[in-house]
Amino acid sequence: MTITDCVFAGNQSYLGGAIYNNGPVDVVRTIFAGNSASDGAIYAQAPITLTNCIVSCNSSRGVTIGYGTLVMSNCTVTSNGGYGINNSFAATTVSMKNSIVFFNNPCGTVCFGSQIIGPIAASYCDIQMA
């Protein structure tokens, strides 16, 4: 499935306030803002690719990867109420290129390590470290 030029705003769910995928999804030039869920605006159970997307101002985590892979390029993940990217499942792969992960807030204030949890491969990215 491919999602292009969309806005997901004000949605609510238990997992994946905007997207909960069980099959491969490509998302292009899409905004995720103001969504509410216990575990992310996007909850990926299968491979997902985000290109030129904004994930911002969601009530919990920006993106949670349950299984599969996340490939992200030219994206901004900022001002979410939890980790920007949650890759706490050891069997998943996260690859980021030319992306920004900044000012996400699981502690009520920006705290060390609050941007990404779990391993990632990042190149040419701006990731807030403290």
Backbone torsions as a table, in degrees:
resi	resn	phi	psi	omega
1	MET	NA	143.2	175.7
2	THR	-124.1	132.2	176.7
3	ILE	-116.1	124.4	-175.6
4	THR	-133.3	137.1	172.9
5	ASP	55.3	50.5	-179.6
6	CYS	-119.3	165.5	172.0
7	VAL	-127.5	123.4	173.2
8	PHE	-107.8	108.6	-176.1
9	ALA	-138.9	136.8	174.2
10	GLY	73.4	19.2	178.7
11	ASN	-85.6	159.3	-177.1
12	GLN	-143.7	135.5	178.5
13	SER	-161.9	168.4	177.2
14	TYR	-71.0	-49.8	175.7
15	LEU	-122.6	132.0	177.8
16	GLY	68.3	78.1	-178.6
17	GLY	-55.4	-33.3	179.0
18	ALA	-110.2	-44.6	-179.0
19	ILE	-135.0	132.8	167.7
20	TYR	-128.7	106.8	-174.9
21	ASN	-107.5	139.5	173.9
22	ASN	-112.7	0.3	177.4
23	GLY	-139.4	166.2	-177.4
24	PRO	-57.2	137.7	179.6
25	VAL	-137.4	134.6	170.3
26	ASP	-111.4	127.1	-178.4
27	VAL	-120.6	125.9	-174.8
28	VAL	-128.7	133.7	175.5
29	ARG	45.7	56.3	-176.5
30	THR	-128.2	146.2	-179.7
31	ILE	-111.0	133.9	174.2
32	PHE	-119.2	110.1	-175.8
33	ALA	-144.6	138.3	174.2
34	GLY	70.4	23.5	177.8
35	ASN	-90.1	155.1	-175.8
36	SER	-129.8	128.1	175.9
37	ALA	-162.8	160.7	179.9
38	SER	-71.8	-21.7	-174.2
39	ASP	-141.1	43.6	169.4
40	GLY	115.8	149.3	172.2
41	ALA	-65.1	-34.4	176.5
42	ILE	-122.7	128.2	175.6
43	TYR	-123.0	110.8	-173.6
44	ALA	-101.6	118.4	174.3
45	GLN	-103.6	0.7	-179.6
46	ALA	-149.5	171.5	-178.2
47	PRO	-55.3	137.6	176.9
48	ILE	-139.0	138.5	177.3
49	THR	-120.6	126.7	176.7
50	LEU	-113.7	125.3	179.9
51	THR	-131.0	124.1	179.3
52	ASN	56.4	47.1	-178.3
53	CYS	-113.9	159.5	174.0
54	ILE	-122.5	128.5	175.7
55	VAL	-122.5	104.4	-169.2
56	SER	-147.6	145.6	171.7
57	CYS	61.1	34.6	173.7
58	ASN	-91.5	152.6	-170.2
59	SER	-70.8	-24.3	178.3
60	SER	-125.0	-144.5	-179.2
61	ARG	-60.6	155.4	175.7
62	GLY	-73.4	-62.3	-177.7
63	VAL	-132.3	129.0	173.6
64	THR	-117.3	130.2	179.0
65	ILE	-106.1	112.4	178.9
66	GLY	-82.3	-52.2	177.7
67	TYR	-146.7	167.1	178.6
68	GLY	87.2	-146.6	-175.5
69	THR	-136.1	155.3	169.3
70	LEU	-122.5	123.5	171.8
71	VAL	-116.7	120.1	-174.5
72	MET	-127.5	129.0	175.6
73	SER	-139.1	138.8	178.7
74	ASN	56.0	44.0	-178.4
75	CYS	-117.6	159.7	173.7
76	THR	-124.8	127.4	176.8
77	VAL	-122.2	109.0	-172.8
78	THR	-150.2	153.2	171.3
79	SER	59.5	32.6	174.3
80	ASN	-89.7	157.3	-175.7
81	GLY	-76.2	-5.9	177.9
82	GLY	-137.0	-162.5	177.4
83	TYR	-54.3	144.4	175.9
84	GLY	-63.6	-47.0	178.7
85	ILE	-133.8	126.3	178.3
86	ASN	-109.7	107.3	175.8
87	ASN	-120.0	54.7	-174.6
88	SER	-82.3	-4.1	176.4
89	PHE	-91.3	121.3	-172.2
90	ALA	-63.9	-22.9	-175.6
91	ALA	-85.1	3.4	-176.3
92	THR	-101.6	162.2	179.4
93	THR	-126.5	131.8	176.0
94	VAL	-122.7	126.5	177.5
95	SER	-126.1	126.3	-178.6
96	MET	-125.9	141.6	176.5
97	LYS	-141.8	135.6	177.0
98	ASN	50.7	44.5	-177.0
99	SER	-124.7	162.0	-179.8
100	ILE	-120.6	130.6	172.9
101	VAL	-128.7	110.2	-166.9
102	PHE	-151.5	141.2	169.9
103	PHE	59.6	37.7	170.8
104	ASN	-88.5	155.9	-155.5
105	ASN	-140.8	63.9	-179.3
106	PRO	-75.5	-12.7	-174.8
107	CYS	-100.6	1.5	-173.2
108	GLY	88.4	-26.1	169.4
109	THR	-137.9	158.1	-179.8
110	VAL	-64.2	123.9	-178.0
111	CYS	-125.2	162.7	-178.5
112	PHE	-56.9	134.1	178.0
113	GLY	75.6	16.0	-174.0
114	SER	-86.8	0.8	-175.9
115	GLN	-91.6	-45.1	-175.6
116	ILE	-138.7	135.2	172.1
117	ILE	-117.0	131.2	-179.4
118	GLY	98.0	169.9	-175.9
119	PRO	-75.1	145.0	175.6
120	ILE	-143.2	162.1	168.8
121	ALA	-115.7	116.8	-175.8
122	ALA	-125.9	137.6	173.1
123	SER	-136.1	136.0	179.6
124	TYR	56.1	43.4	-178.0
125	CYS	-114.3	156.9	172.2
126	ASP	-113.1	105.4	-177.3
127	ILE	-119.0	119.2	179.1
128	GLN	-65.4	128.4	-176.7
129	MET	-102.7	-21.1	-179.5
130	ALA	-147.4	NA	NA
